[in-house]
Amino acid sequence: QKPAQYVGQHPDAYLHEIAKHFDCTAATVCYALKQMGITRKKRPPLTKNKTRPK
């Protein structure tokens, strides 16, 4: 199973989980996904509450 297919089937998987499935390091998975044009955020971006006064 290719990493792109695995990510498609498991979109919420962490890099270390993908790496464990393919028996490699998280850095290797990150590099391979980047080469395929797939990027993954490490964490969601912070959002500000716009209704709160300054």
N, CA, C and O of each residue as an XYZ file, in Angstrom:
216
protein
N       0.842     -1.182      0.000
C       0.000      0.000      0.000
C       0.884      1.242      0.000
O       1.808      1.347      0.807
N       0.611      2.167     -0.885
C       1.408      3.378     -0.993
C       1.008      4.378      0.087
O      -0.128      4.367      0.561
N       1.955      5.252      0.476
C       1.639      6.266      1.494
C       0.454      7.148      1.114
O      -0.355      7.484      1.979
N       0.329      7.527     -0.147
C      -0.784      8.384     -0.568
C      -2.122      7.675     -0.366
O      -3.099      8.300      0.047
N      -2.171      6.382     -0.653
C      -3.399      5.612     -0.442
C      -3.703      5.487      1.047
O      -4.855      5.600      1.466
N      -2.664      5.254      1.840
C      -2.839      5.119      3.282
C      -3.378      6.413      3.875
O      -4.288      6.390      4.702
N      -2.812      7.546      3.449
C      -3.266      8.846      3.944
C      -4.706      9.104      3.500
O      -5.493      9.682      4.249
N      -5.046      8.681      2.301
C      -6.419      8.832      1.832
C      -7.414      8.042      2.664
O      -8.537      8.490      2.897
N      -6.997      6.863      3.110
C      -7.868      6.018      3.920
C      -7.839      6.399      5.397
O      -8.792      6.135      6.130
N      -6.735      7.023      5.833
C      -6.570      7.419      7.236
C      -6.153      8.894      7.286
O      -5.003      9.187      7.613
N      -7.048      9.818      6.973
C      -6.667     11.235      6.888
C      -6.273     11.862      8.220
O      -5.610     12.899      8.236
N      -6.668     11.255      9.338
C      -6.342     11.826     10.637
C      -5.128     11.167     11.290
O      -4.840     11.434     12.457
N      -4.419     10.321     10.564
C      -3.255      9.620     11.112
C      -2.074     10.572     11.283
O      -1.817     11.424     10.433
N      -1.372     10.412     12.386
C      -0.162     11.188     12.637
C       0.987     10.610     11.821
O       0.938      9.456     11.394
N       2.020     11.418     11.610
C       3.176     10.957     10.840
C       3.817      9.729     11.485
O       4.226      8.800     10.789
N       3.902      9.729     12.819
C       4.535      8.578     13.485
C       3.698      7.311     13.317
O       4.253      6.212     13.297
N       2.386      7.437     13.195
C       1.540      6.270     12.957
C       1.733      5.740     11.536
O       1.775      4.530     11.318
N       1.850      6.650     10.581
C       2.104      6.250      9.194
C       3.475      5.585      9.103
O       3.640      4.570      8.427
N       4.457      6.168      9.793
C       5.811      5.618      9.784
C       5.838      4.210     10.378
O       6.529      3.331      9.863
N       5.091      3.998     11.452
C       5.042      2.671     12.068
C       4.438      1.654     11.100
O       4.895      0.513     11.029
N       3.414      2.068     10.356
C       2.771      1.177      9.384
C       3.744      0.766      8.281
O       3.737     -0.384      7.841
N       4.588      1.713      7.833
C       5.531      1.440      6.744
C       6.929      1.074      7.242
O       7.844      0.893      6.439
N       7.099      0.965      8.564
C       8.374      0.584      9.178
C       9.512      1.515      8.746
O      10.534      1.073      8.223
N       9.305      2.816      8.980
C      10.336      3.815      8.687
C      10.180      4.953      9.690
O       9.403      4.838     10.637
N      10.905      6.043      9.494
C      10.827      7.174     10.411
C       9.777      8.179      9.952
O       9.371      8.187      8.790
N       9.344      9.027     10.884
C       8.363     10.068     10.562
C       8.947     11.066      9.565
O       8.228     11.587      8.712
N      10.246     11.331      9.672
C      10.895     12.254      8.737
C      10.856     11.700      7.313
O      10.661     12.451      6.358
N      11.038     10.402      7.173
C      10.973      9.763      5.856
C       9.572      9.881      5.270
O       9.411     10.153      4.080
N       8.565      9.677      6.102
C       7.179      9.806      5.649
C       6.902     11.242      5.227
O       6.292     11.479      4.184
N       7.345     12.193      6.028
C       7.139     13.606      5.721
C       7.773     13.954      4.383
O       7.153     14.624      3.557
N       8.990     13.509      4.168
C       9.698     13.787      2.913
C       8.983     13.141      1.728
O       8.827     13.769      0.680
N       8.549     11.892      1.889
C       7.870     11.185      0.798
C       6.547     11.861      0.445
O       6.225     12.023     -0.732
N       5.782     12.255      1.459
C       4.507     12.926      1.197
C       4.727     14.284      0.538
O       3.958     14.695     -0.332
N       5.782     14.974      0.959
C       6.097     16.267      0.352
C       6.449     16.097     -1.123
O       6.059     16.919     -1.953
N       7.178     15.043     -1.451
C       7.533     14.766     -2.841
C       6.293     14.464     -3.684
O       6.273     14.730     -4.886
N       5.259     13.906     -3.047
C       4.011     13.595     -3.750
C       3.058     14.783     -3.792
O       1.993     14.714     -4.405
N       3.449     15.876     -3.134
C       2.593     17.056     -3.123
C       1.540     17.046     -2.032
O       0.578     17.811     -2.085
N       1.717     16.185     -1.045
C       0.781     16.104      0.079
C       1.461     16.719      1.292
O       2.536     16.277      1.698
N       0.838     17.732      1.868
C       1.393     18.344      3.070
C       0.440     18.099      4.226
O      -0.768     17.954      4.034
N       0.993     18.057      5.415
C       0.191     17.814      6.610
C       0.560     18.831      7.669
O       1.739     19.103      7.898
N      -0.449     19.390      8.312
C      -0.221     20.329      9.401
C       0.082     19.538     10.670
O      -0.526     18.498     10.924
N       1.014     20.031     11.451
C       1.328     19.372     12.710
C       0.231     19.629     13.739
O      -0.076     18.764     14.559
N      -0.357     20.822     13.689
C      -1.433     21.167     14.612
C      -2.330     22.211     13.956
O      -1.895     22.904     13.036
N      -3.553     22.331     14.406
C      -4.446     23.315     13.792
C      -3.992     24.736     14.113
O      -3.413     24.969     15.174
N      -4.243     25.683     13.221
C      -3.840     27.068     13.482
C      -4.651     27.666     14.621
O      -5.802     27.289     14.844
N      -4.044     28.593     15.333
C      -4.733     29.268     16.425
C      -5.733     30.256     15.848
O      -5.473     30.892     14.827
N      -6.854     30.378     16.493
C      -7.858     31.344     16.052
C      -8.118     32.331     17.175
O      -8.053     31.979     18.352
N      -8.410     33.558     16.806
C      -8.714     34.580     17.795
C     -10.216     34.783     17.844
O     -10.910     34.682     16.833
N     -10.695     35.068     19.024
C     -12.097     35.384     19.193
C     -12.276     36.855     18.838
O     -11.827     37.727     19.582
N     -12.919     37.142     17.723
C     -13.036     38.515     17.242
C     -14.097     39.307     17.997
O     -14.161     40.527     17.842
N     -14.917     38.671     18.793
C     -15.950     39.392     19.532
C     -15.431     39.928     20.858
O     -16.093     40.748     21.493
N     -14.287     39.490     21.274
C     -13.719     39.933     22.546
C     -13.092     41.309     22.388
O     -12.305     41.505     21.461
N     -13.407     42.276     23.255
C     -12.809     43.615     23.134
C     -11.331     43.595     23.486
O     -10.867     42.742     24.242
N     -10.607     44.545     22.927
C      -9.162     44.629     23.182
C      -8.854     45.419     24.423
O      -7.686     45.583     24.776
